[in-house]
Amino acid sequence: MSEQEQEKDRFWLIVGGAVLAIVVVILLIKQSENEKFAPIKQQVEQENAQMNIRVLNDSAEK
């Protein structure tokens, strides 16, 4: 009976380890994507800031 209980404990440890490994891999991939697209995101933010200034300047002149 104790051997069966030990097998079950190992099964859930293996399942937990596999789930943890999958989550870690997904997080590493997402971090890699964030780093890869950081310059593009910064450029878009700069363009949006410039467009906001233009809109504010146009409305102030009217």
LINUR-V921506 format. One record per helix or strand of 3 or more residues. SS is the DSSP state (H for helix, E for strand). FROM is the first residue (numbers start at 1). TO is the last residue. If there is no record, write none. Layout:
ss:SS from:FROM to:TO
ss:SS from:FROM to:TO
This chain:
ss:H from:2 to:36
ss:H from:38 to:61
